[in-house]
C-alpha cells in the first residue's frame, strides 16, 4: 500500500519545508507501528526545487486474519462460500483503504491538524501539491473519484487498472491509479491530508474496524470547512459511517447546522440553542471499566452472595461499588501491592468511616500464588482483570489457591478478549492493552481454560459478554461465572500448586492493611 505527496519550491520557500510540515526529516527513513503492520516514511527526492514524501504501509497478513479476519465492514464481506477464502486472499495489503487512512492519521497526525511549530506560517499557506496512489479501489468508478475530489480544488487524473494486461478483453478491474494535483494557492497540506483521510475509505466503501459513535466526531473534524457544502455529502457520510443509519443521520444533522451557520455568518452554537446545556440529555459512552463493575455487581447479586472477596483488588474501585450495596455484608480486598492497598484505603475513606461500616470491609496484603486460610468460607470471589497479569506458568498456583483451597461458592473471572483489540485502531498490531499483561486470550482459549478449571475442582461454569458484543470479534471483556457444585466432594485436597504440594502463606508474606 503506497502513497506519495510531492511539492515544489523556490530558494526562498524550499520544497524541503515539506519535512517540517510532516514532522518527518527528509534525510531519514522512519518506521511506525500501526494496528495492522508497519508504516514507513521515506523521501525518494528532497531538494529545494522538489520534495517527495512516500508513505509505505506494510500490512501484516497474519494480523489481518487473526485480529480483523482479513475483511472489513463493506458490502462484499459477507458470509457466503467465498468468505473463508477472502480472509486469506484479498486486496487489503495492497489497495488504498481505511488501513491507509488510519496510517495517515497516525503517522502525520500533526500535519493532519495543520500544526507545525517550526514553520507555522507554512502550515497555513497553500502549497503546490501532487499526490499519487497507484492502487485505489473505486466502488463507483472513475466518475465517482472525480465527483469526490474535483469540487475540493483538485485536478484529477484517473487511470483504470486492467484485470490482466495479457487479456485486455477481460476489461478493467475496480481499481484505479489516481493522481491528484493542486495548483499553488489552492490547498494547504493539512486540507489535502484530511481529504484523503475521509475519501479513501469512502471510495473503498469498507472499513477494517468497527464503526462506533465516535466516528461521527472524527468525520466532522476531518470534514471541517469542506464537507458541509460538498455536493456528494450524503454519499460521503453514509459510506464513511459504514451505512449505519443512526450515525449517518446524526452526522447530516450536524453538517446542516454548519451549512446554515456559514450562510448566516454566525456560530453553530448560536443556532443549536434549542436545548439548554444544563438539560442536554445526550448520552455519552459508558467506560468499559464501569460496565465491567456493573456486570460483576449484577452477577454477585444474582448469585445471592453476601460475603465477597475481591482478589487483586488494586486501588479499590470495585470495593467502593460493593460498599454502596448493603446486601454485601462482608467485603475483603486482597492485593500484593501495599501501595495499591494504601490508595484503596484512601479511596474508601477507611480512616473516616463509621464503626458499623468499617466492620464490613477489610484490606489484606497477600499473593494469589499461595494458599491463604483467611480466604476460606466466602460466598464469592472476584478476579477482575487479574489473570492476564500473571505468567501463564503461574496460573496453576492461582487456580489451586482460589478453587482448590479457598473454594468460594461463586467465582467471577474477567479478562480482555484479544480478538476485540482490532476495534481499537490506535492499538498497534501485536500489542496488548496494558504493558503489564503477560498474555491476552481469545474467547476459545479462555473458555478452554475455564472449562478445565471447573472440571478439576467441581465447579460449573457459564460465560457472559461485558460491553458491546461485536458480532464478528465478540465483546471487549469476557467473563466466566463459576458455581461450586452443591453435592460434589472436595476434590482439591490432594491437588498440588507448585513443586508437587500446595504452597502456604507465612506470616511475613501476608498482612492486614489498616488505614494510615
Secondary structure, 3 states (H helix, E strand, C coil): CEEEEEEECCCCCCCCHHHHHHCCCCCCCEEEEECCEEEEEEEEEECCCEEEEEEEEEECHHHHHHHHCCCCCCCCCCCCCCHHHHCCCCCCCCCECHHHHHHHHHHCHHHHHCCCCCCHHHHCCCEEEEEEEEEEECCCHHHHHHHHHHHHCCEEEEEEEECCCCCHHHCEEEEEEEEEEEEEEEECHHHHHHHHHHHHHHHHCCCCCCCCCHHHHHHHHHCCCCCCCCCCHHHHHHHHCCCCHHHHHHHHHHHHHHHHHHHHCCCHHHHCCCCCHHHCCCCCCCCHHHHHHHHHHHHHHHCCCCEEEEECCCCCHHHHHHHCCCCCCEEEEEECCHHHHHHHHHHHCHHHCCHHHHCCEEEEECCCCCECHHHCCCCEEEEECCHHHCCHHHHHHHHHHHHHHHCCCEEEEEEEEHHHHHHCCCCCCCCCCCCCCCCCECHHHHHHHHHHHHHHHCEEEEEEEECCCECCCECCEEEEEEEECCCCCCCCCCCCCECCECCECCCCCCEEECCC
